Amino acid sequence: MIPLSHYLILSAILFSIGLYGVFTRRSAIGILLSLEIMLNAVNINFVAFAKFMAPQALTGQIFVIFTIGVAAASTVVGLAIIVAIYHNYKTIFVDEIDVMKW
Amino acid sequence: MWSNFLSASIFYLIALVSIIFAILSVTLKNMFHSALALIVMLLGVAAVYIYLDAEFLALVQVLIYVGAIMTLVIFAIMLTAEIYNKNIKRQNRQKLISLIIASSMAGFLIFVLSRFKAQGGVSFFEPLTLAMIGKELLTKYVLPFELISIILLAALVGSAAISKKE
């Protein structure tokens, strides 16, 4: 039986990797991919806590279903925005898209 | 005893593979390879869900993330990123400071969580079934369920409206 803290440590490591990706990636699609890693780490946390703290309640699993739905919606809109930006500016590198800065 | 040890070691193997492929996914130069590495990491997370007795979530993970979202992401990569151009820098100048921040956060969380002892941890109850999830979803959580369908519809219409050429 794997203890709860090992699931939480796995989730923390994945979250930190995603954070590093969000900080360092230049491509907007790369940032979206790193966000997916962070969201999955959070979902592992939800399910692990639900299993160990309240094994008879379904709240954790149902919350993860909603999280996956919202993450799918946000990814779809993000990719649409990236494609639109690529049409207009011919680049998807976030440090070159600076029309709304300054 | 032996099967316990076996299942635990398979879990740690899956966790290691997920972490390695997550690192590959944020560091690889080729965006297409990075998306493929992310697919392996998502499958690893689905296996972790199975270890947590959430078979339905594992199924949803494989269907929605690996099946739908990653297909869409690869589609967008093919449409936009110059994946074969080797000369473009893929990472910005904040590599060192981001590495320091992310690893210090990971170290702090691991330090805190490894001292954390859970009070519960009993799993002698009967497992939660898919029928129970469906019943809860359509009785107690019916309002969020309808809200998420509206959100998905808005995302569908919105993404079609944003990405069309005027």
Contacts between the chains, C-beta under 8 A, distances in Angstrom:
chain1	res1	chain2	res2	distance
A	1	B	4	7.0
A	1	B	8	7.7
A	1	B	121	7.8
A	1	B	123	7.7
A	2	B	8	5.8
A	2	B	11	5.5
A	2	B	51	6.9
A	3	B	118	6.7
A	3	B	121	7.2
A	4	B	116	7.7
A	4	B	118	4.2
A	4	B	120	8.0
A	4	B	121	6.4
A	5	B	113	4.9
A	5	B	114	6.1
A	5	B	116	5.0
A	5	B	117	7.7
A	5	B	118	7.0
A	6	B	11	8.0
A	6	B	15	7.8
A	7	B	48	7.2
A	7	B	52	7.2
A	8	B	109	7.9
A	8	B	113	4.7
A	8	B	116	7.2
A	9	B	109	7.4
A	9	B	110	5.4
A	9	B	113	5.2
A	9	B	114	6.8
A	10	B	15	4.8
A	10	B	18	7.2
A	10	B	19	7.4
A	10	B	48	7.1
A	12	B	106	6.0
A	12	B	109	3.7
A	12	B	110	6.2
A	12	B	113	6.3
A	13	B	19	5.6
A	13	B	106	5.6
A	13	B	110	7.3
A	14	B	18	6.8
A	14	B	19	6.7
A	14	B	22	5.6
A	14	B	41	7.8
A	14	B	45	8.0
A	15	B	106	7.9
A	15	B	109	7.9
A	16	B	102	4.5
A	16	B	103	6.8
A	16	B	105	5.2
A	16	B	106	3.6
A	16	B	109	7.4
A	17	B	19	7.1
A	17	B	22	4.5
A	17	B	23	5.7
A	17	B	26	5.9
A	17	B	102	7.1
A	18	B	22	7.2
A	18	B	26	7.2
A	19	B	98	7.7
A	19	B	101	7.3
A	19	B	102	4.8
A	19	B	105	6.7
A	20	B	26	5.9
A	20	B	98	5.3
A	20	B	99	6.4
A	20	B	101	7.9
A	20	B	102	3.8
A	20	B	103	8.0
A	21	B	25	7.2
A	21	B	26	3.2
A	23	B	94	5.7
A	23	B	97	7.9
A	23	B	98	3.5
A	23	B	101	7.1
A	23	B	102	7.1
A	24	B	26	7.3
A	24	B	91	4.6
A	24	B	92	6.1
A	24	B	94	6.1
A	24	B	95	5.3
A	24	B	98	5.0
A	25	B	26	7.0
A	25	B	90	7.3
A	25	B	91	6.5
A	25	B	92	7.7
A	26	B	89	6.5
A	26	B	90	6.0
A	26	B	91	6.1
A	26	B	92	5.2
A	27	B	31	6.0
A	27	B	81	5.9
A	27	B	90	6.7
A	29	B	31	6.0
A	29	B	73	6.7
A	29	B	76	6.0
A	29	B	77	5.8
A	29	B	80	6.9
A	29	B	81	6.1
A	30	B	26	7.5
A	30	B	31	6.3
A	30	B	34	6.6
A	30	B	90	7.3
A	32	B	73	7.0
A	33	B	25	6.1
A	33	B	26	7.6
A	33	B	34	6.2
A	33	B	35	6.4
A	33	B	38	5.3
A	33	B	73	6.7
A	34	B	25	7.7
A	34	B	26	5.5
A	36	B	38	6.5
A	36	B	42	7.6
A	36	B	65	7.4
A	36	B	69	7.2
A	37	B	22	5.3
A	37	B	25	6.8
A	37	B	26	7.2
A	37	B	38	7.1
A	37	B	41	6.7
A	40	B	41	7.5
A	40	B	42	6.6
A	40	B	45	4.8
A	40	B	65	7.7
A	43	B	45	7.3
A	43	B	57	7.8
A	44	B	45	6.4
A	44	B	48	5.9
A	44	B	49	7.8
A	44	B	52	8.0
A	47	B	49	6.1
A	47	B	52	4.8
A	47	B	54	5.1
A	47	B	57	6.4
A	48	B	52	5.9
A	51	B	52	4.9
A	51	B	53	6.1
A	51	B	54	7.5
A	51	B	123	7.0
A	52	B	118	5.3
A	52	B	120	5.0
A	52	B	121	5.3
A	53	B	118	7.5
A	53	B	120	5.1
A	54	B	120	7.7
A	55	B	120	7.4
A	55	B	122	6.9
A	55	B	123	5.8
A	55	B	125	5.2
A	56	B	125	5.6
A	56	B	128	7.8
A	58	B	128	6.0
A	58	B	132	6.2
A	58	B	133	5.8
A	58	B	136	4.9
A	61	B	54	5.4
A	61	B	56	7.1
A	61	B	57	5.9
A	61	B	128	7.0
A	61	B	133	6.3
A	62	B	133	6.7
A	62	B	136	6.1
A	62	B	137	6.2
A	62	B	141	5.6
A	64	B	54	7.6
A	64	B	57	5.7
A	65	B	57	7.2
A	65	B	60	6.5
A	65	B	133	7.9
A	65	B	137	7.5
A	66	B	144	6.0
A	66	B	148	5.7
A	68	B	60	6.1
A	68	B	61	7.3
A	68	B	64	5.8
A	68	B	65	7.3
A	69	B	148	4.5
A	69	B	151	7.0
A	69	B	152	6.4
A	70	B	148	7.0
A	70	B	151	6.5
A	71	B	69	7.8
A	72	B	64	5.9
A	72	B	68	6.9
A	72	B	69	5.8
A	72	B	152	7.3
A	72	B	155	7.7
A	73	B	151	5.2
A	73	B	152	5.5
A	73	B	154	7.6
A	73	B	155	3.6
A	74	B	155	7.6
A	75	B	69	5.4
A	75	B	72	7.1
A	75	B	73	7.3
A	76	B	72	6.7
A	76	B	155	5.0
A	76	B	156	7.3
A	76	B	159	4.9
A	77	B	155	5.3
A	77	B	158	5.7
A	77	B	159	5.3
A	77	B	162	7.2
A	79	B	72	6.0
A	79	B	73	6.8
A	79	B	76	4.5
A	79	B	159	7.2
A	80	B	158	7.2
A	80	B	159	3.5
A	80	B	160	7.6
A	80	B	162	4.4
A	80	B	163	4.2
A	81	B	162	5.8
A	81	B	163	8.0
A	82	B	76	6.2
A	82	B	80	6.3
A	83	B	76	6.1
A	83	B	79	5.9
A	83	B	80	6.4
A	83	B	163	4.7
A	84	B	162	5.2
A	84	B	163	5.3
A	86	B	79	7.1
A	86	B	80	4.3
A	87	B	165	6.4
A	92	B	80	5.0
A	92	B	81	6.2
A	93	B	88	8.0
A	95	B	92	6.1
